[in-house]
Amino acid sequence: MSKIAIIGGGNLGSAIAEGLINSGFTAADNLYVTRRNTALLEGLQSKGVHVLSDNLKAVEKADYIILAIKPFQVSEIIQQINPALDGKRHTLISVVTGVWIQDLVELTADKLPIVRAMPNTAIAIQESMTCTCMYKVSETQQKFVTDLFNQLGKTVDIDEKLMDAATVLGACGTAFAMRYIRANIQGGVEIGFNAKVAAVIAAQTVKGAADLLLQHHTHPEQEIDKVTTPKGCTIAGLNEMEHRGLSSSIIRGITTSYKKIVEKM
């Protein structure tokens, strides 16, 4: 089995390690996770993960290196591990927000295959939507990386120029979905449920709706047609929401978030 070093055992790095172990993708003994304060990784260590504070030693043991650090740490960390980086052996996977492949190419002197990946917070429960883009990877490396992130949810490979858009749709989108669910809960309370019961009904209904699309590969309108009847309560509610600008507001929110990201470039 390939060895994996996760540089940065914070929330994201630890969630990746937990997901890879829980899914059976790799044995804990194949994982090397680093953090300055290794005491915070006792849970992983108890499962058999190699826990280190030395990034260089972790890289020396690994075939795949996952950077799960803060953007301002990237240059310093790559300088630390650079003596051990081997283009014939290593594949570098970055889940660092806002760091482009070209940045990593320059920092590593273009000697490594590189993958840029953007998961979302649902990676903590192995339900992430992860977008990837790849540079100089072999077919074997591409399959390994795709399989890896598929253990943590679903994966789609995109052109890097779409990564900002993917951030809005796949990462900001989690917050947008949460706000929709919250509105459902509030509406549920108004029509008679207590907040706890309304939350369960709202969350499970949204989860079920999403699973219908993912499993049936249908268009949302096809599923909507199945629950709307002539003069029924569903179409009446949908039309009222549209009169109030539901779809327009969501689209404008997505495009506004995207413009905000682009402006910062």
N, C-alpha and C positions, 0 to 999 in steps of 0.2 A: 504494500500500500504506500502511496505517496505520503510524504511528511508535510505537514502544514504548520507554518509559523504565523501566529496572529500577533502583530506588533501593536500593542495597545489593548489591554484587557479591561477597558471601560464597559459601559452599558452595551454598546454595539458589538465590540469584540467578544465580550463574554456571551452575548446572545447568539452570535455565530457559532462559537464553540459548543454551547449547550445544544443548539439545533443540530449540528453535525453529529454529535454523540447520540442524541435522542432518536434521530432518524435512522441510525445505523449506517450512515454514510462512511464513517471511519471510526476506528477504535480510538479511545481516549489517549492511548499510548503514542498515537501518531500526531498528536497536537502539542504544539509548544506555544504558550501564551505568555506575553511579557507585560509587566506593569512595575512601576517603581516600588509601590507598596504591595509586595506579593501576598501579604496577609489578607488583602481584600479578595484574593482568588482562592481562598481555602476550599470553597465549594467545588471548584473545578479540580483542584489538586486531589481532593478526596475521591474523585471519580477516576483518577489515574492520568490526568493531564499533566504534562511537564510545565511547571510554573517557574518563570525566570524573571530576573530584573535586568538581565544582560541581553540586549537586542541582537548583538553580534553573534552570541552563542546560539540563539534561537535560529537565526538565519543559516548558520553553518550546518544545522541539523535538517533543514527544510528543503523541499522541492518547490513548494508554492508559498509565497509570502503575501499575507494580507495586511495591508496598512489600514489600521482602524484608529487613527490618531486625529488630532486637531490640525486644521490647515496650516497654522503658523509653525507647527512642529515638523512638517514634511522635510524641509531642506536639512535641518539639523539631524533628523533620524536617518535620512538616506546617507548623509556623510558618515554617520556612525557605522552603518552596515555595509558601506561601499566596498571595503576590503574583502568581504566574503561573497559579494555578488558574482555569480557565474552565469554568463549568458547561455551556456550549454546545458545548465541544470535548472536554473531558477525561472519562475514566472512570477511577475509582480502584479498583485491585484490591489487596487486602491479603492476604498469605499469612503475616501475623504471628499467632503463636499467642496465644490468649486475649484478643485485641482484638476487641470486638464492633462490629457495624455502627453501633449507636447512639453508641458512643465516637467513631467516625470522622465521623458526622453532626455531632456537636457540635463537633469540632475543625475541620471544614471549613465550618461555618455552614450546613450542609444545602444546599450549592450544587452538589453533584456526584452523578452516578450512582455507586453504590458496589457492589463485589463483594467478598465475603469468601470466600476459598478455602483449603482445607486439603489440601495434597498430603502424600504420605509420602516416605520416603527413597528409594524406588525411582524417584523422578523423575530421579535421576542417570543411569538407563539407559532413560529414557522408558517406564517401566512403573508409573508412580504410580497410585494410586487417589485421585482428587481430588474432594472434596465442596465444592460451592459454594452460596452463597445470595446473592441479588441484591436491590438496593434502587434503585428509580427508573431501571432500565435500560430502554432501548428494545429492540425485537425484534432490531434489527441488532447492538446492543451485546451482547445476551445470546448471539447466535449466534457472534459473534467470540470472546467469552471462552470459550464451550464448545469451539469449534474449537481455540482456543489450547491449552487444557489436554488436549484429546484427542490432541494431538501428543505429549504427555508421559505418556500412559497412557490411563486411562479416567476419565470424569467423570460425576458424578451431582449434580443440583441438589436440595437439601434445604431444609427449614424450619430457620432458624437455631437454634431451640430444640433441634434434634437435633445441633448441631455438637459438643457435648461427647461425645455418644454416638458420633459419627462419628470423633472423635479416638481413642477406645478401639478401635473396630472396625477402622478403617483405618490408624491410625498405631501405636498400641500393638500392634495385630494383627500387624504385621511382626515384632515381637519374639516374640510368641506362636508364630508360624509357625516362626521360627528355632529356638526351643526344641524344637518338635516334630521338626524336621529333625535337630537335634543328638542327640536321643534315638534317632532312626533310625540315625544314624551309630554311636552307641555299641552299639546292638543288632547292627548289621552287623559290627562288630569282634568282638563276642562269638561270632558264628556263623561267623567265619572270614575276613572281608575285612580288608585293611589300611585304615587310616583314610582315606587319600586316595581309594581306589576306592569305599569306602562313602559318602563325601561326595558324589561324583559321582552315584552311583546314587540316593541319598536325595533330593538336590536336584532332579534331573531328573524323578524319579517324582512329586514334589510339584508341580513345574511342569506336567507333563503332566496330572495330575489336575485342576489348576485350569483349564487350557486346555480340557479336556473340558467342564467346566461352562459356561465362558464362550462356547464356540463352539457347543455343542449346546443350550444353555439348558435343561439338565436339572436335576433335583433330585439331590443327592448319593446318596440311597438308590437311585435308578435305576442309577447307575454302580456302586454297591456290589453290586447284585444281579447285574451282569454278570460279576463275578469271584468270587462265592461259590457254591460247589457243595455239595450235600448231603454232610455228614461231611468236608468239605474243610479244608485248612489255613488258608484265609483266614477262614472263619467262626469257626473255633476260636480264632484269634488275636484277632479282633474281640471275641468274647464275653468272652475273658479280660481284655482292656483295659477293657471296660465293667464287668465284675465289680470291677475295681480302681478304677473311678470316672473313666474318661477324659472322657466327655462332661460329667459333673457338675463335674469340676475345671476344665475349660475355661470352662464357663458361670459358675462362681463366680469365676474369675479375671477375666473380662470385667466382671461386675457389681461386683467389688471395685475395679477400676480406675476404673469410672464413679463409684462413690461417693466415691472419693478426689478426683476432679476437682470434683464437685458441692460437696464440703465446703469447697473452697478458694474458692468463689464468694462 
